[in-house]
Each structure stands twice: as structure tokens, then as C-alpha cells.
């Protein structure tokens, strides 16, 4: 096969390992032969809906149907736009209109194709193993539109090629062994690139995607479903540790999404969890850097070194990236905005540095900085000071308007125990100047999801301060 094309990984696995598990839920397991049958059925539905190359928008929760839809679009050449299930209907339609996509409609935000169940998805063996030949897939072909997390502003629609996802998966699986019969827990939403990347890397490796039931805790799912690999953000790791389970099947716990408190990392290391800290972003099709297996406790506080097929540089304190995983650009209506310099570098907006061992340290965001009484404040510095305090799981600091100083810092903190705002601020006095001390500390907003938006927290802080 040409270096510029791949064969459909689902079909490759169906032919080489038809009985190996491919998709696992608490209710049942589909092997690669059965999943291939379902992908073929879904591909036929996509081709009836619109010609290959069309943008197809879908808004639905993680499910076997959505996994099959993602893999079917890879096969057919449709560009799949994954819309957050957290968006209300009006906002979702605005997103869809902005990217000029065809909307897939159905009850409970599930596409109509999910109603066209084939025998394989109902637990019956497929009647024919491979009824239709599959053409080679060009790596240059457009594949998905995923939205940036929007934690610091309005989400942007990032357009990726097949090659972006494939090289992202290859680079990571060359650093993390992932094999047939391994099982990666899909506990991140598929409308985020971190969740989407799990589907691609498992398909390439012949490993199984594990879909936990919504009510299952992470540790419970890992233990019950034999999970070997999982991706977690800080909140999920904290909840996993609270479960206190012995998880002997785990080979890799990939941490990302935000900074992790030293205490949380220490607890995880002492429990023997096989931690890999990382740094990634939507525009680079997920993970960019990662620590090696068996990294020291000190190394885990870094984001590790760049994976293969990615380049990273620090320019004026800002992290810049390029490589085979870098997206094509942002979709804005009928236009494609390509924010790259003449050497192909993309400025991430993240601040950081690389230490003498080649490990990346992420220190904050350029656009998070604000001015209080004439002093520049980088909220991540305050967050790091909070995270270093005993009992703090994670913290986010945002500015609120102030008549005297212009803006002042306010913190949202998740604690292992009861939140004592005054005690936290007193402890911070030992490490921070007074103008950086939060004027208020509020409990962590559990209703905001696993990765809350800074913009949403700013609005919430303004409301709390106005009371």
C-alpha cells in the first residue's frame, strides 16, 4: 500500500483477526467481523444521505452507533462534524450552519442511521464476512471537523485530514504499546479530539474500544471490562482514586487536559497507577508530548517529550507546533483559515519552556493574563500555588471586574475534604504577593463537566461576586 494511502483498518482487522474483540460495552462485545458488517451498513446509509466529501454534522452521546459512524465516514470519505452534546439545539444548529454541514437528525440526538440496525449490532453473526470491497483511503483526504474545547474563548472548528489522525495514532502507539486484545476505555466525549483519537488508535492497532455505561464509575468500568488503557483529566483521576480499587489490568493511564496537582500525582504514583502525563491540543489531533513509561515522580510534573511525527518549539515563551498531525485550518463558513507562518508553525497560545532533559513544561495561556492595579497576573501561577497546597485536587483562577483595581483574581477549588477559603488564602501568603491573592475562593463547579470553560467560570464568578 502506498505511503499516501491506507486500507480501511476495520476491514484489515476483520480479515486478519475476525474473532478478536473490537467494541465492548457492559451489555455485549462485538468482534472485528461484526463491527465491519456494521460499518458497511452505516457507510451505505451515509452514501444515500450525501455524496462522499460532504460535511455531515452529528450530535449524539458516546455509543456503539457513533463509533460505527466515525469508522464508516473514514471509509466513505464523508467529512464528519462532531457537535458537542452539551450545546442546546439552537446553538448546535448555529454551529452546523457556520460550517455548511448537512445535519443528521434523529430522536434523542441519535442519527437516523442508528435506527437501521443490522444483524451484527443486534447480537447475530453477520451473514457475509466482507460483502463489499473497500478502496484505499488517501491520507490527504479531509476527515473530520472537531471543535476546540473553548476553555478560553469561543470554540473553533478545526478541520483534520485522514493523515492527521493516522499519524497522531501511529506516533502515540509507537510510544505506548497497544496490541490486539488490549482495551482502551472511551471515557472522553467523541466530540473532543481526545475521545476521537482513541477510536483511530484502537482501529489501527486492532485493540478494542470500551464504552462504559453512563452510570459506571471509571474504576468500576476498568475492573468489570478488563480495561488496559485509559485517558483521564484531573477530575476523573481524582474520582478514580476515591474508588480505591485495585486495578491490575491497567497498562497505561494517559493524563492530559489540564495541570495536575502534585498531591494528586503523588497519590496516583503511590497507588501504582502506570501514569503518563501529556500535552495536546485539538489542532494537533490530540497528544503532542508525553512522558515515558516508568517516569519518575518529578518527570510526571512535566508534559514529557514530543512524540514522533510532531515538532515543537518555544518562541518568545510561546509553544509552537507543526508536523504530520497539524490540522488543515479552521472552518469559517465557506472559508478555510490557515493560521500558520511561512515555515508551517502554528502558535498555540500556550506558554511554556523545555528543560535540559528535553521535557516540556506548560506554564499558562497568553490570553489568560489580566492586569490588576497595573500588575500583570498570569492565573496559572496562582493555580500552581493552590495546587501545591495539601488537600487541593485542582484549581482554576479567573478575573472579575473591580472598580478600584480594574480586575481581581477569583479562584474555584476542588478539595479532597471541606473547602476552607480563609485557610487557603492564608497559606498562599507565604508564596504569592498580596496583589495575586484571590479575593474570593469558591467550591469547584461540579455542574461544569470534567474540563470547565474559563469563560463560563468568569461569568459565574461575576454573578457570585455580585451577590
PAROPA-147843 format. One line per field, with one value per residue (C-alpha): x, y, z. Coordinates in nm, 4 decimals. Example, Ala and Ser with C-alpha at 12.3 -4.5 7.8 and 13.67 -1.06 7.14 Angstrom:
// PAROPA-147843
X = c(1.2300;1.3670) .
Y = c(-0.4500;-0.1060) .
Z = c(0.7800;0.7140) .
END
This chain:
// PAROPA-147843
X = c(0.0000;0.1259;0.2659;-0.0002;-0.2929;-0.4123;-0.6536;-0.9644;-0.8342;-1.1685;-1.1599;-0.7922;-0.8757;-1.1877;-0.9754;-0.6754;-0.8392;-1.2182;-1.2906;-1.0828;-1.2897;-1.3316;-1.6037;-1.7065;-1.9925;-2.1311;-2.4021;-2.2039;-1.8899;-1.8586;-1.5644;-1.3948;-1.6017;-1.9242;-1.8059;-1.7004;-2.0530;-2.1978;-1.9558;-2.0548;-2.4228;-2.3571;-2.1412;-2.4303;-2.6563;-2.4029;-2.3759;-2.7546;-2.7587;-2.4970;-2.2079;-1.8576;-1.6774;-1.9939;-1.9846;-2.2132;-2.2911;-2.3894;-2.4753;-2.5056;-2.3550;-2.0884;-2.2432;-2.1687;-2.3629;-2.1382;-1.8201;-1.9512;-2.0423;-1.6907;-1.5339;-1.7859;-1.7081;-1.3384;-1.4264;-1.6651;-1.4874;-1.7560;-1.6309;-1.7821;-1.8503;-1.8895;-2.1072;-2.0987;-2.3961;-2.3693;-2.4908;-2.8621;-3.0449;-3.0267;-2.6520;-2.5881;-2.7764;-2.5713;-2.2521;-2.3828;-2.4844;-2.1484;-1.9594;-2.2072;-2.2812;-2.5730;-2.7438;-2.8112;-3.1364;-3.2970;-3.4643;-3.2551;-2.9880;-2.9093;-2.8810;-3.1437;-2.8846;-2.8784;-3.2334;-3.1219;-2.9759;-2.8103;-2.7868;-2.4349;-2.5334;-2.8310;-2.6078;-2.6434;-2.3444;-2.3013;-2.4374;-2.1355;-1.7917;-1.6794;-1.9562;-1.8100;-1.4560;-1.3072;-1.0866;-0.7595;-0.8101;-0.5929;-0.4228;-0.4690;-0.8472;-1.0462;-1.1912;-1.3352;-1.4318;-1.3844;-1.4234;-1.1578;-1.2519;-1.3475;-1.1978;-1.0553;-1.2968;-1.5333;-1.4743;-1.3222;-1.3986;-1.0722;-1.0536;-0.8375;-0.7332;-0.7233;-0.3455;-0.3612;-0.5480;-0.3431;-0.0044;-0.1321;-0.2298;0.0942;0.3134;0.1366;0.1237;0.4944;0.5482;0.2724;0.2406;-0.1161;-0.1990;-0.4948;-0.6803;-0.5828;-0.8802;-0.8900;-1.1643;-1.3559;-1.4476;-1.3901;-1.6617;-1.6174;-1.6873;-1.3500;-1.0359;-0.9071;-1.2000;-1.1909;-0.8204;-0.8973;-1.1137;-0.8444;-0.5561;-0.7545;-0.8626;-0.5024;-0.3722;-0.6580;-0.7357;-1.0867;-1.2732;-1.4526;-1.7719;-1.8733;-2.2349;-2.3097;-2.3706;-2.0450;-1.7597;-1.4214;-1.2645;-1.5720;-1.5610;-1.1883;-1.2304;-1.5507;-1.4497;-1.0811;-0.9532;-0.5787;-0.5526;-0.7406;-0.7232;-0.8072;-0.8313;-0.7719;-1.1312;-1.1526;-0.8233;-0.9392;-1.2664;-1.0796;-0.8537;-1.1580;-1.2935;-0.9897;-0.9986;-0.7034;-0.6757;-0.4394;-0.5311;-0.4109;-0.1007;-0.1288;-0.3089;-0.2685;-0.3180;-0.3999;-0.6431;-0.5077;-0.2452;-0.2403;-0.1733;0.1460;-0.0610;-0.2836;0.0179;0.1773;-0.1394;-0.1636;0.2026;0.1781;-0.1228;0.0949;-0.1017;0.1036;0.0873;0.1905;0.1477;0.0990;0.0245;-0.2017;-0.4437;-0.7253;-0.5254;-0.2617;-0.5168;-0.4646;-0.1402;0.1808;0.4155;0.4177;0.6330;0.7904;0.6853;0.8172;0.8860;0.9995;0.7567;0.9414;0.9189;0.5439;0.5063;0.6279;0.4405;0.7176;0.8879;0.7429;0.6106;0.7121;0.5611;0.5323;0.7683;0.7690;0.9484;0.9371;0.9333;0.9177;0.7864;0.5022;0.4651;0.4597;0.3925;0.3930;0.4176;0.2076;-0.0651;-0.1216;-0.4721;-0.5579;-0.7131;-1.0274;-1.3571;-1.5488;-1.8451;-1.7146;-1.3640;-1.0635;-0.8475;-0.4890;-0.3064;0.0452;0.3686;0.5797;0.7611;0.4411;0.4464;0.1218;0.1296;-0.0729;-0.1261;0.0126;0.3131;0.5940;0.9562;1.1664;1.4077;1.7566;1.6221;1.4005;1.0747;0.8001;0.6663;0.3361;0.3052;-0.0141;-0.2030;-0.1140;-0.4783;-0.5405;-0.3204;-0.5003;-0.3998;-0.4842;-0.3853;-0.1225;0.0301;0.0264;-0.1277;-0.0914;-0.3702;-0.1806;0.0820;-0.1886;-0.3348;0.0057;0.0406;-0.3051;-0.2356;0.0765;-0.1291;-0.2290;-0.5747;-0.6186;-0.7193;-0.7372;-0.7972;-0.8927;-0.8382;-1.0299;-1.0534;-1.3564;-1.4196;-1.3163;-1.3842;-1.0525;-0.8072;-0.9725;-0.9698;-0.9015;-0.8413;-1.1110;-1.0458;-1.2568;-1.1029;-1.1750;-1.0668;-1.0234;-1.2159;-1.4037;-1.3142;-1.1728;-1.1300;-0.9594;-0.7068;-0.6164;-0.5597;-0.3521;-0.1346;-0.0893;0.0547;0.3796;0.4349;0.2417;0.2452;-0.0737;-0.1990;-0.2083;-0.4104;-0.7682;-1.0322;-1.2681;-1.2423;-1.5462;-1.6151;-1.5383;-1.8380;-1.9364;-2.2036;-1.9412;-1.8139;-1.4628;-1.2949;-1.4793;-1.4627;-1.2734;-1.5212;-1.8119;-1.6299;-1.5688;-1.9420;-2.0159;-1.7591;-1.9126;-2.2558;-2.1225;-1.9339;-2.2443;-2.4493) .
Y = c(0.0000;0.3474;0.5610;0.8149;0.5762;0.3206;0.0312;0.0615;-0.0543;-0.2099;-0.4292;-0.5158;-0.6326;-0.8177;-1.0159;-1.0806;-1.1228;-1.1572;-1.3020;-1.0526;-0.8016;-0.4640;-0.2826;-0.3622;-0.2408;-0.3672;-0.5488;-0.7190;-0.7444;-0.7052;-0.8680;-0.7161;-0.9197;-0.7965;-0.4368;-0.4481;-0.5549;-0.2659;-0.0165;-0.1384;-0.0863;0.2622;0.3516;0.2630;0.4981;0.7794;0.7345;0.7551;1.0735;1.2748;1.2223;1.1490;1.4672;1.6219;1.7589;1.5558;1.7000;1.4723;1.5479;1.2373;1.0874;0.8171;0.4956;0.1941;0.3724;0.6776;0.4676;0.2864;0.6197;0.7597;0.4500;0.4472;0.8102;0.7208;0.4520;0.6554;0.9905;1.1972;1.4774;1.4150;1.7218;1.6182;1.8595;1.8800;1.7206;1.9956;2.2543;2.3382;2.2813;2.6443;2.6733;2.3372;2.4478;2.7672;2.5584;2.3372;2.6308;2.8008;2.5048;2.4451;2.0886;1.8516;1.7806;1.4205;1.4178;1.1600;1.1066;1.1642;1.3279;0.9952;0.9900;0.8175;0.5623;0.4344;0.3070;0.0933;-0.1799;-0.4733;-0.8242;-0.7783;-0.4922;-0.6933;-0.9789;-1.2014;-1.3141;-1.1281;-1.3156;-1.2347;-1.1511;-0.8916;-0.8342;-0.5199;-0.4371;-0.1266;0.1154;0.2527;0.5674;0.8694;1.0235;1.3695;1.3317;1.5510;1.3527;1.5429;1.8758;1.8923;2.1943;2.3328;2.3000;2.6663;2.6840;3.0289;3.1609;3.0712;2.7166;2.6990;2.4360;2.2523;2.0587;1.7448;1.5060;1.1284;1.1568;1.3900;1.1260;0.8334;0.9917;1.1008;0.7422;0.5995;0.8359;0.7561;0.3789;0.3770;0.5193;0.3234;-0.0466;-0.1108;-0.4535;-0.6736;-0.7829;-0.4592;-0.2466;0.1365;0.2934;0.5602;0.7893;1.1156;1.2515;1.1693;1.5305;1.6147;1.5160;1.3248;1.0853;1.0668;0.9773;0.6652;0.5259;0.5814;0.4386;0.1297;0.0665;0.0878;-0.1382;-0.3887;-0.3068;-0.2755;0.0441;0.0049;0.2049;0.2189;0.2590;0.6229;0.5303;0.3340;0.4902;0.4832;0.2298;0.0093;0.0124;-0.0659;-0.3617;-0.5018;-0.4669;-0.5613;-0.2200;-0.1968;0.1682;0.4812;0.8588;1.0850;1.4515;1.5708;1.5322;1.1781;1.0782;1.2196;1.0247;0.7090;0.7336;0.7826;0.4451;0.2789;-0.0248;-0.2473;-0.2255;-0.4997;-0.4898;-0.1335;-0.0858;0.2884;0.5862;0.8831;1.2135;1.5354;1.8211;2.0430;2.0784;1.8104;1.8948;1.7437;1.5768;1.4051;1.2789;1.1521;0.9649;0.8084;0.7053;0.5545;0.3507;0.2055;0.3527;0.3450;0.7216;0.9038;1.2820;1.4605;1.7799;1.8008;2.0200;1.9881;2.1440;1.8679;1.5832;1.5123;1.4236;1.6140;1.5295;1.2521;1.1146;0.7720;0.4589;0.4386;0.8132;0.9478;1.1340;1.4572;1.3887;1.3342;1.7024;1.7800;1.7069;1.4875;1.4946;1.5287;1.2115;1.1061;1.2995;1.6182;1.9154;2.1557;2.4860;2.7678;3.1170;3.4185;3.1877;3.0519;2.6865;2.6398;2.3135;2.1623;1.8191;1.5492;1.5769;1.9521;2.0374;2.1905;2.5052;2.6499;2.6277;2.9552;2.9139;2.8544;2.9699;2.7886;3.0000;2.8705;3.0350;2.9136;3.1028;3.0576;2.7622;2.5817;2.6587;2.7044;2.9325;2.7509;3.0427;2.8211;2.9384;2.7097;2.6041;2.2939;2.1891;2.0488;1.6953;1.7938;1.7811;2.0362;2.2464;2.4242;2.7407;2.9045;3.0756;3.4072;3.5113;3.4273;3.7098;4.0096;4.3350;4.4184;4.7601;4.7910;4.4484;4.1629;3.8468;3.5037;3.2976;2.9704;3.0944;3.1266;2.7906;2.6245;2.7747;2.6457;2.3018;2.2767;2.3087;1.9981;1.8681;2.0645;1.8484;2.1206;2.4919;2.7493;3.1228;3.3828;3.7636;3.9596;4.3298;4.5612;4.9359;5.0114;4.7704;4.7003;4.3245;4.0936;3.7150;3.4732;3.1009;2.7882;2.4983;2.1279;1.9838;1.6333;1.7476;2.0607;2.3893;2.6471;2.9632;3.1652;2.8895;2.8571;3.2310;3.2399;2.9582;3.1402;3.4451;3.2504;3.2150;3.4923;3.8730;4.0245;4.1515;3.7898;3.6560;3.5607;3.7979;3.5008;3.1211;2.9212;2.5449;2.3593;2.3777;2.0128;2.1046;2.2314;1.8898;1.7446;2.0412;2.3630;2.6653;2.9650;3.1919;3.0189;3.0412;3.4145;3.4640;3.2518;3.4427;3.7761;3.6511;3.5174;3.8394;4.0481;3.8781) .
Z = c(0.0000;-0.0878;0.1914;0.0949;0.1430;0.3956;0.3800;0.5963;0.9375;1.0284;0.7182;0.7772;1.1291;1.0133;0.7682;0.9921;1.3350;1.2841;1.6292;1.8320;2.0352;1.8637;2.0604;2.4173;2.6319;2.9619;2.7643;2.4876;2.2779;1.9005;1.7264;1.4231;1.1765;1.3364;1.3555;0.9899;0.8981;1.0949;0.9422;0.5948;0.6771;0.8160;0.5152;0.2848;0.4821;0.4554;0.0795;0.0494;0.2565;0.0653;-0.1772;-0.0404;0.0584;0.2044;0.5571;0.7830;1.1272;1.4140;1.7755;1.9886;2.3034;2.3002;2.1742;1.9509;1.6760;1.6911;1.6867;1.3780;1.2178;1.2689;1.1149;0.8302;0.7420;0.7327;0.4784;0.2604;0.2542;0.4240;0.6489;0.9904;1.2061;1.5699;1.7695;2.1494;2.3231;2.5854;2.3337;2.3272;1.9988;1.8819;1.9459;1.7785;1.4670;1.4564;1.4639;1.1847;0.9675;1.0249;0.8780;0.5944;0.7011;0.6398;0.9712;1.0682;1.2605;1.4841;1.8199;2.1332;1.9185;1.7531;1.3763;1.1666;1.0582;1.4157;1.3613;1.0656;1.2809;1.1090;1.2477;1.3812;1.6131;1.7423;1.8548;1.5496;1.3406;1.0107;0.7120;0.4936;0.6325;0.3759;0.1211;-0.0345;-0.1446;0.0131;-0.1772;-0.0382;0.1699;0.0754;0.3782;0.2266;0.2241;0.4626;0.7510;1.0484;1.1948;1.5702;1.7918;2.0212;2.3868;2.4209;2.7700;2.6953;2.4327;2.1505;2.0187;1.6700;1.4055;1.3298;1.0016;1.0010;0.7262;0.7480;0.7673;1.0679;1.2672;1.1371;1.2106;1.5518;1.6283;1.4908;1.6895;2.0135;1.9645;1.8815;2.2324;2.4090;2.3216;2.2041;2.0685;1.9690;2.2847;2.4597;2.5663;2.5761;2.7883;2.5962;2.8852;2.6971;2.4650;2.0972;2.0014;2.1607;1.9756;2.2797;2.2561;1.8776;1.8866;2.0915;1.8108;1.5475;1.7508;1.8518;1.4924;1.3697;1.6454;1.6385;2.0030;2.1441;2.2266;2.5610;2.6118;2.9789;3.0811;3.1741;3.5368;3.5748;3.7703;3.5964;3.8312;3.8183;3.4359;3.4291;3.6638;3.5124;3.1466;3.1675;3.0557;2.9835;2.8745;2.9754;2.9238;3.2181;3.3097;3.6664;3.7872;3.6511;3.8146;4.1470;4.1282;4.0274;4.3334;4.5579;4.4420;4.5988;4.3699;4.2825;3.9039;3.7938;3.4244;3.3621;3.1481;3.0761;3.2312;2.9946;3.1779;2.9969;2.9601;3.2379;3.5089;3.7788;4.1417;4.2871;4.5590;4.3049;4.1104;4.4324;4.5300;4.1840;4.1849;4.5336;4.4196;4.1438;3.8524;3.5269;3.4718;3.1513;3.1704;2.8390;2.6487;2.3459;2.1579;1.9089;1.6271;1.6532;1.6526;2.0251;2.2037;2.1199;2.4073;2.6676;2.9470;2.9079;3.0908;3.4457;3.4565;3.7912;4.0141;3.9245;3.5498;3.5783;3.6688;3.3153;2.9925;2.8545;2.5164;2.1640;2.0042;1.6551;1.3615;1.5729;1.6004;1.8936;1.9524;2.2063;2.0585;2.2918;2.5618;2.3448;2.2448;1.8672;1.6838;1.3385;1.1767;1.0161;1.2788;1.2363;1.1201;0.7828;0.9277;1.0876;0.9023;0.8909;0.6594;0.3104;0.4024;0.5464;0.7772;0.7925;1.0866;1.0055;0.9450;0.6318;0.7906;0.8805;1.2542;1.4475;1.7531;2.0202;2.2576;2.5347;2.7333;2.8388;2.8222;2.7544;3.0298;2.9920;2.9639;2.6704;2.8690;2.8110;3.0986;3.0250;3.2338;3.1102;2.8285;2.6671;2.6556;3.0233;3.1511;3.3022;3.4716;3.8324;3.9663;3.6936;3.7677;3.5156;3.6590;3.4999;3.6626;3.6125;3.8624;4.1287;4.0262;4.0673;4.4136;4.5075;4.3613;4.5762;4.8973;5.0879;5.0029;4.6790;4.3805;4.1163;4.0839;3.8224;3.8679;3.6666;3.6751;3.7932;3.7384;4.0207;4.0471;4.2178;4.0548;3.7198;3.7723;4.0664;4.0824;4.1987;4.2471;4.2072;4.4023;4.4310;4.7651;4.8979;5.2053;5.3118;5.1465;5.3920;5.1850;5.4557;5.5328;5.1650;5.1252;5.4425;5.3098;4.9775;5.1570;5.2001;4.8245;4.6472;4.6670;4.8033;4.4659;4.3412;4.6346;4.5335;4.6648;4.6885;4.6740;4.5639;4.5556;4.2343;3.9963;3.9564;3.7020;3.4567;3.3429;3.3606;3.1889;3.2764;3.0498;3.1852;3.0103;3.1859;3.5196;3.4663;3.4210;3.7272;3.9361;3.8350;3.9456;4.2769;4.3498;4.2735;4.5451) .
END
